Amino acid sequence: MRIITSIALALAAAAVDAAKVKGPPTINQSKALDDTPPPEPVVCEDDQSTLVITVVTDNYPYETGWILKKSDGPRDWSTVAKRKDFLSSFTEYSDTFCLDSGATYRWSIFDDYFDGLCFQGVCGSYTVNLDGLDIGSGARFGELETVIATGGDCVDGMGDFLFVEERNTRFACSDIEDYLETSPEKAERGCLVEGLAGGEVLDYCPGTCGAYGYGRRGRCCDPCVDTESPTGYPTITPTSFSSTLFPTLFPTFQPTTGAKSPTSQPTTTTGTKSPTFLPTTVTTYEPTSSTTDFPTYPPTGDAMSGPTTRTPTRRPTTTRPRPTRQADDD
């Protein structure tokens, strides 16, 4: 009886403990892996920006990962950091990085199961904070979501970038600045154009677009134009531009790089490539057009009765004149 009673009490205690863990999930604020001491605080230089990435995992943390890249060119991005070691469910993880002034970065979060940070209505979340301002956040992103950030105190990115609708059209922030100086009323059209790598022009050129009232969630602009949309980040106004936007928006960007520029091919139509089209430039190819049969032969000696070849100037050694031989016989 004592043994049975002890077993019954143990089962009852286990049932009470199990009941305590039921209910909505709670978030572990450890900001690090289990049993791992927190990292040393990151302090950035005065001309750098501080980027803080915070991820709260869902019930399947191992499905989530992210990668941070730096732009080295329109289609060239080098990896700065990446993470896919989330082990605990409903746990907050935080990482801090210093972004160089004028450099553009792309942060992408992905989920292997294509359901973002949610499962059956229970979600985690992510937040991207730049210099104290949240420039990106979400949870229901499916497979992938991207945030673009340019480092520095509201300075423009120094590189060239690409549009979505015209993937081969390169532009720089200086082009946007020049365009808006002459057409400030078109700031919305210029600053909300979507970049091929994600984000919009205002993410690549926060200094220029901020001066005209357009900034990612209020960054670099005061006052700011309300650019939020029900669809959320990163496509604020995905259907507001027609397919003919780009040919008329920045028609004079980098004119010397396009094949249609009149100065891009100044030396491709020389006369030496098509000699038969200009017979006056190749008189030695047609000796029969002259008043004499063979104007290029030596003037001494008797005239020859006929040519030995059709193109005597191409093989001059085969046309030795016979009068010279007759003079030697005499």
C-alpha positions, 0 to 999 in steps of 0.5 A, spaced: 500 500 500 505 504 501 508 503 494 502 504 491 500 511 495 507 513 493 506 512 486 500 516 486 502 522 489 508 522 484 503 522 478 499 527 482 505 532 483 507 531 475 500 533 473 501 539 477 507 541 474 505 539 467 499 544 468 503 550 470 507 550 463 500 550 459 498 556 456 501 562 452 508 561 450 513 566 454 519 570 451 526 568 454 529 575 454 536 572 455 538 575 448 543 569 448 544 562 447 542 558 453 547 557 458 552 562 454 554 569 457 552 575 454 557 578 449 561 584 450 557 591 448 558 593 441 561 601 441 561 604 434 565 610 431 562 617 431 561 616 423 558 609 423 551 607 424 549 602 430 545 596 427 541 592 432 538 586 429 533 582 434 529 576 433 524 572 437 523 565 435 517 561 434 516 554 436 521 552 430 527 556 431 531 551 427 528 553 421 530 561 422 536 564 419 539 571 417 544 574 413 547 581 413 551 583 406 555 589 404 554 592 397 560 592 393 557 594 386 550 593 383 550 586 383 556 584 388 554 583 395 559 581 400 557 577 407 558 581 413 555 576 418 550 570 418 546 566 423 542 560 423 543 557 430 537 559 434 535 553 438 530 555 443 523 556 442 520 563 443 527 566 445 529 573 444 536 573 440 540 580 439 546 582 435 549 589 434 553 591 428 557 597 426 555 600 419 560 604 415 558 611 413 556 611 406 556 604 405 549 600 403 547 593 407 542 588 406 539 584 411 535 578 409 531 573 414 529 567 411 525 561 414 526 554 411 518 552 412 516 558 408 511 560 414 516 566 417 516 566 424 509 564 425 505 557 426 498 556 427 497 563 429 503 563 434 508 568 432 515 570 434 518 577 431 524 580 428 526 588 429 531 591 425 534 598 429 538 603 426 541 608 430 535 608 435 530 607 430 526 601 427 527 601 420 524 594 419 520 589 423 515 583 422 513 576 423 509 573 417 514 574 411 513 567 408 520 565 405 524 571 405 524 578 407 529 584 406 531 590 409 536 595 406 540 600 410 545 605 409 550 607 414 552 614 417 548 620 419 543 621 413 548 620 408 547 617 401 550 611 399 556 611 395 555 606 390 551 604 384 544 601 384 539 597 380 531 598 379 527 592 379 523 594 372 529 595 368 534 591 371 540 593 367 539 601 369 544 603 374 543 609 378 547 613 383 544 617 389 548 623 385 543 622 379 537 622 384 540 629 387 540 632 380 534 630 378 530 632 384 533 639 384 530 640 377 524 636 379 522 637 386 515 635 385 517 628 383 520 626 389 515 621 391 516 618 384 524 618 385 524 616 392 519 610 392 522 606 386 524 599 388 531 597 388 533 590 385 536 588 391 530 590 396 528 596 399 527 603 395 531 609 393 530 612 400 534 606 403 539 607 398 539 615 398 537 617 405 540 624 405 537 626 398 530 623 399 530 625 407 531 632 404 525 632 400 521 629 406 521 621 404 525 617 409 524 609 412 519 610 417 521 617 419 529 616 418 532 623 416 526 627 414 523 632 418 517 633 417 516 627 413 511 625 408 507 619 410 509 613 406 506 607 410 502 602 406 497 596 409 502 591 405 507 593 410 515 593 409 519 593 404 514 594 398 510 601 400 507 602 394 508 596 389 503 598 384 503 605 384 508 606 378 507 604 371 511 600 366 513 606 363 516 610 369 523 608 368 524 611 361 521 618 363 523 618 370 531 619 369 532 619 362 539 622 362 542 618 367 549 616 365 548 617 357 555 614 355 554 607 358 548 606 353 548 603 346 544 608 344 548 614 346 551 617 339 558 618 342 559 611 345 561 608 338 565 614 334 570 609 331 566 603 329 565 606 322 572 607 319 573 606 311 578 600 312 572 595 315 569 596 308 574 598 302 569 595 297 564 600 299 568 606 297 572 604 291 576 611 291 580 609 297 582 602 294 585 604 287 590 599 288 585 593 288 582 595 281 588 597 276 584 596 270 580 602 272 586 607 270 588 609 263 594 604 262 593 597 263 598 596 269 600 603 272 604 600 278 609 596 273 616 599 273 616 605 267 622 602 264 622 597 258 617 596 253 609 595 255 607 588 256 602 585 252 598 583 258 598 582 265 600 575 268 596 576 274 589 579 276 592 583 282 599 584 280 600 588 287 599 582 291 604 578 289 609 583 286 615 578 285 611 574 280 611 580 275 618 581 273 618 585 266 621 581 260 624 587 257 630 586 262 631 579 260 632 581 253 637 587 254 641 582 258 641 577 252 644 583 247 
